[in-house]
Every structure is written in C-alpha cells, then in structure tokens.
Amino acid sequence: MAIRRFRGRSPRARVTRRGWAWLGLAVALYLAANQTQVSWLYVFAALLAGVWLAQAGLPARLLNGLRVARRMGGAEDAELRVGDPVRVELEIHNAGALPAWQVRGVETCPFAPAADQAQPFFVDVPARGAVALAYTVAAARRGWYEPAPVPLRTRAPAGLFEAARAAPAAGSGVLIFPEYRELQRFPLLDRRPATQNPYARVGPGSEFLGVREYRPGDPPRHVHWRTTARAGQLVVREFAEETQPGLTIALDVRAASVIGGPDDDTLERAIKAAATLVHYAAARHLGVELAAASRAWPAPAGPLSRWAALSYLARVPGDGERPFAAVLEQLGAAVFVAALLPAPDEAVLPALIGLKRQGAEVLAVLIDPAPFAPALAGQAAGLAARLRAAGLSARVIGSEPDWEHTLAADDRVTARW
C-alpha cells in the first residue's frame, strides 16, 4: 500500500489528573523538606519533578511520528453498492525512533450502519514499524467517501501527560452505488413501442425534425440563424436520433419531497428504483438519460453509460427547489419515460399527460410516504389512480422487501407492495 507523507497538525498535549497529582506530590515533598530539613525529602521531590519534566513532551513526540494509510474496497475491488460488505484496512506507520505505546484511536466509517460507524482500537506501534488493522462492515449509505483523518491519543508511558492528534489518512476513496435489484422483465421497455412510435426521438442524427428555442448545452453549430434573426432569440435545429431509443429517468430531488429519517427516507427508495431501471436498461444495451434539478449535483445532459448513471445516483442529494413538473415539461420528445416521485405531487399530472400525448411511454413510480408519515396514508394510491384513469402506467412502492416485483408488474395486474 503506497503511503503519502502528511505533515498534519502538531499534537496537542495536556496534563492529566495523574500528572497534576504527581506534580502536587513533588511540591508537597519539597515544602515538607523545607520545614523539616530532611535531606531525603529533597531527593524524592527532585526525582518526582525530574520524571514529570522528562515526560512533558514525550507523548506528543510519540504521536508526531505516526502516519496512517487506509484502503477501502470489496472483493477484488469489485463494484460496491448499498448492502455489500466493504473491507476497510488501516495501517499505522511509525517513522520515529521510539515505539509509540498505548495509542488509542477511533476509526470512523461514515457509510456503515450507525452502530458500526465507530471502530475503536488500542495498539502499540514499534519503532520504524507498522501495525495493520482491518474490519468489514455492510455499506448502509450511498455516496463517495474520502479517507477521513483518524484521531489518535496516548498517555504513554506513565499517564502524566496526554497528547492528541488527528492524523490524515492516505489512500483512495470509495464510491458506493445505491442498492438495485435484478428485474426479470420490465413491460415499459420489453414491449418496445418505439418501432411503431410515430414521433421521432430528438438526438444527434441527420434527419431534420424542426426548430426550437435554445437551451444551455446545445451545440452552437445547430443554431438556425435565419429563424434566430426573425424571432429575436436563439433558435436551434432538432434532429432525429439514429441510435436505438433509450430510457429517460426523471427524479424528483426537491428537499420538500424527502420524507423520513436519517437512515431511510422516500428519496433513498426512489433512487433505489431508479438504479434498478438503469441496471435493467444497460443490460439490454439501451441508453439512459437522467433528469433531476439538484442544486449541488445537476444531472448530466445526454445519454449516460451504466457507470455514469449509477455514479450520479450515488451522489445526488435531495436539495432541489425547482418544481418537478417543470423538469418533466422540459424533457422534450422522449420514447420511454420513468418519473420517480418520492412524495405525491398532484402538479405533475398535466406534465405526464403531456408527455404521453407526445407519443412517449410513461411510467410514474410513486413512493408511499405512509411508512414515514402515517398522516399521508392514501395520497400515493389516490394519485396513482388518477394517473391510471388518464391512461398512464403507475406503480406505488411501499415498505415490503420485494419491491422489484411491484416495479416490474404488468399494467394488466394490479400490484402494490
């Protein structure tokens, strides 16, 4: 394991209770010697004071020579997702000429379950040597995790002084994808309606479809200058996509739609469903596009690979403010659309109906908030009923463990968790 050198902050030292007691005893013996003029009391007072002074900088010196390296990963550094075991290896190297005795530390694993996040240890690190530690936890949270500093402290050798230091950890980070399930079928894509769809899909092809207003990210070469001059605003040409049509996944990431606690919420369940669809589409060599109005992590434009789509879903937070209906209205021409709603939103009904009228196959996946907020029971089912009445496909995902069956259910079968 390669070790990068980190200088880090100098250790902080303080006198312990034992140290104050030791110093107090030395002072008391000195005062007693002054009163009694007993020479051996002077000797003991000097010995106690000398030991106290000799150890004043020793704990900090022991910690200053320590360097930490961390490696995180799964079996053979395979792709990791929520629920997979992750092995964390920690190496503490001592570059000093003295052994580092009685080193206490707490290794924090932010993606582990709450009960397993703190991993305390107590080791002795030999001079010019190293100590290796390892543990395995189940990944409970998606995201990208950088190596975090490791707090170290020691009271060696006699407990008179204590030094503490946050040692930076060398090593690479780890990316944990959201959990996804294996679907045996998915009617929205398996029916392959694109072969009969009269609406051409907008894309980088050569067949001219028409013009529309300019959007950020459009290639400058597609600007239609004559129409731009007449309209007084930028207008671009649209072309039909010549590649196989893919799946557009629209995800509501508004902060107001996140319902639940720190360990589980409706957005996390919606992201799991989205990752399952990404995995299914990629297995059938269909391109995937994402639409999400996150402020900190905007969705990339254009078709994404499986890794890129899952990487985005691993990082996206629930921090959006833009109405989800506005995100759906800007999708333009699409063939397959899956809209994932962490909370019921009546405002999306016209936008989803509009996508269907444009010729898209539309599926609305609603996460039932009732397990987190009982007062909202029935709202997801009510919106799903209105969507079905408008000719749209809808699924309601609740809290049963086999939610992939609900996601893959056929419209001819009424299914709910």
C-alpha positions in Angstrom: 0.0 0.0 0.0 1.6 3.3 -1.1 2.0 5.8 1.7 1.8 9.5 1.1 3.5 11.8 3.5 1.3 14.1 5.5 2.6 16.7 7.9 -0.7 17.3 9.6 -1.2 19.4 12.7 1.1 19.1 15.6 -0.2 17.0 18.5 -2.0 18.8 21.3 -0.7 18.0 24.8 -2.2 18.5 28.3 -1.5 17.4 31.9 -3.7 14.6 33.1 -5.2 14.3 36.6 -2.4 11.8 37.4 0.1 14.3 36.2 -1.3 17.1 38.4 -1.3 14.7 41.4 2.3 13.7 40.6 3.3 17.4 40.5 1.4 18.2 43.6 3.2 15.4 45.5 6.5 16.7 44.4 5.6 20.2 45.6 4.3 18.8 48.9 7.6 16.9 49.5 9.6 20.0 48.7 7.6 22.0 51.2 7.9 19.3 53.8 11.7 19.2 53.2 11.9 22.9 53.8 10.0 22.6 57.1 11.9 19.6 58.4 15.3 20.0 56.7 15.2 16.2 56.0 17.6 15.7 53.0 15.9 12.5 51.6 12.7 14.5 51.2 14.6 16.9 48.9 15.8 13.9 46.9 12.3 12.4 46.4 10.9 15.8 45.5 13.6 16.3 42.9 13.1 12.8 41.5 9.4 13.3 41.1 9.9 16.7 39.5 12.5 15.3 37.2 10.3 12.5 36.0 7.4 14.9 35.5 9.6 17.3 33.4 11.2 14.4 31.4 7.8 13.2 30.3 6.3 16.6 29.4 6.9 16.3 25.7 7.1 12.6 25.2 3.5 11.7 24.3 3.4 14.4 21.7 6.7 13.2 20.3 5.4 9.6 20.0 2.3 10.7 18.1 4.2 13.1 15.8 6.0 10.2 14.1 2.8 8.3 13.2 1.3 8.1 9.7 -1.9 6.5 8.7 -2.9 4.8 5.5 -6.4 3.4 4.7 -7.7 1.2 1.9 -11.4 0.5 1.3 -13.0 -1.9 -1.1 -14.8 -5.1 -1.7 -13.7 -8.4 -3.1 -11.1 -7.8 -5.7 -12.1 -4.1 -5.7 -15.4 -5.0 -7.4 -18.3 -2.6 -7.8 -19.8 -1.7 -4.4 -23.4 -0.9 -3.7 -25.5 -0.5 -0.6 -25.8 -3.8 1.3 -22.5 -5.1 0.1 -19.7 -5.9 2.6 -16.8 -3.4 2.5 -13.4 -4.3 3.9 -11.5 -1.4 5.5 -7.8 -1.9 6.1 -5.9 0.6 8.3 -2.1 0.8 8.7 -0.4 2.9 11.3 3.3 3.5 10.5 5.8 4.8 13.0 8.6 6.8 11.4 10.1 7.6 14.8 13.0 6.1 16.7 10.8 5.3 19.7 7.9 2.9 20.0 4.5 4.5 20.2 3.0 2.9 23.2 -0.7 2.8 24.2 -2.0 4.5 21.2 -5.8 4.8 21.3 -7.9 5.8 18.3 -11.3 5.7 16.8 -11.7 4.8 13.1 -14.9 6.3 11.7 -16.7 4.6 8.8 -19.3 7.0 7.5 -21.1 4.6 5.2 -21.5 1.9 7.8 -24.7 1.4 9.9 -24.9 3.8 12.8 -24.0 1.1 15.3 -20.8 0.2 13.4 -19.5 3.6 12.4 -17.1 4.0 15.3 -14.3 1.4 15.4 -12.1 2.0 18.5 -8.6 0.4 18.7 -5.7 0.3 21.2 -2.3 -0.6 19.8 1.5 -0.3 20.4 3.4 0.7 17.2 7.0 -0.5 17.1 9.8 2.0 16.2 10.3 2.1 12.4 7.5 -0.3 12.1 3.8 -0.6 11.4 0.6 -2.1 12.8 -2.2 -3.3 10.4 -5.9 -3.3 11.4 -8.9 -4.5 9.3 -12.6 -4.8 9.7 -15.6 -5.4 7.5 -18.9 -3.6 7.5 -22.0 -3.7 5.4 -22.4 -0.5 3.3 -25.5 1.3 4.5 -25.2 4.6 2.6 -24.6 5.5 -1.0 -22.1 8.2 -2.0 -18.4 9.0 -2.5 -16.3 8.8 0.7 -12.8 10.2 1.0 -10.4 8.9 3.6 -11.0 10.9 6.8 -8.4 11.8 9.5 -8.0 9.3 12.3 -8.0 10.8 15.9 -5.1 9.4 17.9 -4.1 9.9 21.5 -1.7 8.4 24.0 -0.8 8.8 27.7 2.4 6.8 27.5 4.5 6.0 29.3 3.2 6.9 32.8 0.0 8.7 32.2 1.2 12.0 33.4 0.6 13.8 30.1 -1.8 13.1 27.2 -1.3 14.1 23.6 -3.9 14.0 20.9 -3.7 14.4 17.1 -5.9 14.0 14.1 -3.7 12.0 11.7 -4.6 12.5 8.0 -5.1 9.2 6.2 -3.5 8.4 2.9 -5.4 6.3 0.4 -8.1 6.4 -2.2 -11.8 7.0 -1.6 -14.6 4.6 -2.3 -17.8 5.0 -4.4 -20.8 3.2 -3.2 -23.7 2.8 -5.6 -27.3 2.8 -4.4 -28.9 -0.6 -4.0 -30.5 -2.0 -7.1 -32.4 -5.2 -7.8 -32.4 -7.6 -10.7 -35.5 -7.4 -12.8 -36.6 -10.4 -14.9 -38.8 -8.2 -17.1 -39.9 -4.6 -17.3 -43.0 -4.1 -19.5 -42.3 -0.4 -20.3 -39.1 -1.4 -22.2 -39.9 -5.0 -23.1 -42.9 -4.0 -25.3 -40.5 -1.9 -27.4 -43.1 0.6 -28.6 -40.5 2.7 -30.3 -40.7 0.7 -33.5 -44.3 1.8 -34.0 -44.0 5.2 -32.4 -44.9 7.9 -34.9 -42.8 10.5 -33.1 -39.1 10.6 -33.9 -36.7 10.9 -31.0 -34.7 14.1 -30.8 -31.0 13.4 -30.9 -27.7 13.8 -32.8 -28.9 12.2 -36.0 -29.1 13.6 -39.5 -32.9 13.7 -40.1 -34.2 17.2 -39.6 -37.2 17.5 -37.3 -37.8 21.2 -36.8 -36.6 24.1 -34.7 -37.0 25.2 -31.0 -35.6 27.7 -28.6 -32.0 27.5 -27.5 -31.2 25.6 -24.3 -28.0 25.7 -22.3 -25.7 22.9 -23.6 -27.0 22.9 -27.2 -24.2 22.8 -29.8 -23.5 26.2 -31.4 -23.5 24.6 -34.9 -27.2 23.8 -34.5 -28.2 27.4 -34.2 -30.7 28.3 -37.0 -29.6 31.9 -37.7 -32.4 33.0 -40.0 -35.1 32.0 -37.5 -33.0 33.5 -34.7 -32.9 36.8 -36.6 -36.7 36.8 -37.1 -37.5 35.7 -33.6 -35.1 37.9 -31.8 -33.8 35.0 -29.7 -31.5 32.0 -30.2 -33.3 29.1 -32.1 -31.7 25.8 -32.8 -32.4 22.9 -35.2 -33.5 19.5 -33.9 -32.6 16.2 -35.5 -33.9 12.7 -35.1 -31.7 10.3 -33.2 -30.3 7.5 -35.3 -29.3 5.2 -32.4 -31.6 2.9 -30.5 -34.0 4.8 -28.3 -33.3 4.7 -24.6 -34.9 5.3 -21.2 -35.3 8.7 -19.6 -35.4 8.7 -15.9 -36.8 11.8 -14.2 -36.1 12.0 -10.5 -37.7 14.5 -8.1 -34.9 15.6 -5.8 -36.7 18.5 -4.1 -35.9 18.9 -0.4 -39.7 19.2 0.2 -40.3 15.7 -1.2 -37.9 13.9 1.1 -39.8 12.3 3.9 -38.2 10.0 6.5 -35.3 9.8 8.9 -31.5 9.7 8.7 -31.3 6.0 7.9 -34.1 5.7 5.4 -36.4 8.1 3.5 -38.6 8.3 0.4 -35.8 9.8 -1.8 -33.5 6.8 -1.0 -36.2 4.4 -2.0 -36.8 6.4 -5.2 -33.1 6.3 -6.0 -33.0 2.5 -5.5 -35.8 2.1 -8.0 -34.0 4.5 -10.4 -30.8 2.5 -10.1 -32.7 -0.7 -10.8 -34.1 0.7 -14.0 -30.6 1.9 -15.0 -29.2 -1.6 -14.5 -32.0 -3.2 -16.4 -31.7 -0.8 -19.4 -28.0 -1.2 -19.5 -28.3 -5.0 -19.6 -30.4 -4.6 -22.8 -28.0 -2.1 -24.3 -30.4 0.8 -24.1 -29.1 4.3 -23.4 -30.2 6.1 -20.2 -30.8 9.8 -19.7 -31.3 11.4 -16.3 -33.3 14.5 -15.4 -33.0 16.0 -11.9 -32.9 19.6 -10.7 -30.4 19.2 -7.9 -28.6 22.5 -7.0 -25.3 20.8 -5.9 -25.3 18.0 -8.4 -27.1 18.8 -11.7 -27.9 15.8 -13.9 -25.5 15.5 -16.9 -27.0 16.1 -20.3 -27.3 13.4 -23.0 -27.1 9.6 -22.8 -25.1 8.1 -20.0 -23.3 4.8 -19.5 -24.4 2.5 -16.8 -21.5 3.5 -14.6 -22.1 7.2 -15.1 -25.8 7.0 -14.4 -25.2 4.9 -11.2 -22.4 7.2 -10.1 -24.7 10.2 -10.4 -27.4 8.4 -8.4 -24.9 7.6 -5.8 -24.0 11.3 -5.2 -27.2 13.3 -5.9 -28.6 14.9 -2.7 -32.2 15.9 -2.0 -31.5 19.7 -2.2 -33.6 20.8 -5.2 -36.2 23.6 -5.2 -37.4 23.6 -8.8 -40.9 22.1 -9.2 -40.8 18.6 -10.6 -43.5 19.4 -13.1 -41.1 22.0 -14.7 -38.4 19.3 -15.0 -40.9 17.0 -16.8 -42.1 19.7 -19.1 -38.5 20.3 -20.4 -37.9 16.7 -21.3 -39.0 17.4 -24.9 -39.6 14.4 -27.2 -39.0 11.1 -25.5 -39.8 7.4 -26.1 -39.6 5.8 -22.7 -40.0 8.0 -19.5 -40.0 6.8 -15.9 -40.9 9.5 -13.4 -39.9 8.8 -9.8 -41.7 10.7 -7.1 -40.5 10.4 -3.5 -43.7 12.1 -2.4 -47.2 12.5 -4.1 -47.3 15.7 -6.2 -50.6 16.5 -8.0 -48.9 19.1 -10.1 -47.1 16.5 -12.2 -50.3 15.1 -13.7 -50.6 17.6 -16.6 -46.9 17.2 -17.4 -47.0 13.4 -17.5 -50.2 13.5 -19.7 -48.4 15.9 -22.0 -45.5 13.5 -22.4 -47.9 10.7 -23.3 -49.7 12.9 -25.9 -46.3 13.5 -27.5 -46.1 9.7 -28.0 -43.9 8.7 -25.1 -44.5 5.6 -23.0 -44.7 6.9 -19.5 -44.5 5.2 -16.1 -44.9 7.0 -12.8 -43.3 5.4 -9.8 -44.7 6.8 -6.5 -43.0 6.1 -3.2 -45.7 5.8 -0.5 -44.8 8.2 2.3 -47.2 6.5 4.8 -44.4 4.3 6.5 -42.7 7.6 7.4 -45.7 9.9 7.8 -48.9 8.0 8.6 -50.9 11.2 8.1 -50.1 10.9 4.4 -51.6 7.4 4.0 -53.6 7.0 0.8 -52.2 10.0 -1.0 -49.9 8.0 -3.2 -52.6 5.5 -4.1 -55.0 8.3 -4.9 -52.6 10.0 -7.3 -51.8 6.6 -8.9 -55.5 6.0 -9.5 -55.8 9.4 -11.3 -52.7 8.7 -13.4 -54.2 5.3 -14.5 -57.5 7.0 -15.3 -55.6 9.3 -17.6 -54.1 6.3 -19.4 -50.7 6.3 -17.7 -48.9 3.5 -16.0 -48.3 3.9 -12.3 -46.7 1.9 -9.5 -46.9 2.6 -5.8 -43.9 1.3 -3.8 -44.4 1.0 0.0 -42.3 -0.9 2.5 -42.3 -4.6 1.6 -38.9 -6.1 0.9 -39.7 -7.4 -2.6 -40.4 -4.0 -4.2 -38.8 -5.0 -7.5 -41.9 -7.2 -8.2 -44.1 -4.1 -7.9 -41.8 -2.1 -10.2 -41.9 -4.8 -12.9 -45.6 -5.6 -12.7 -47.7 -5.5 -15.8 -50.5 -3.0 -16.2 -52.9 -5.8 -16.5 -52.1 -7.0 -13.0 -52.9 -4.7 -10.0 -49.8 -4.8 -7.9 -48.7 -3.0 -4.8 -46.2 -3.7 -2.0 
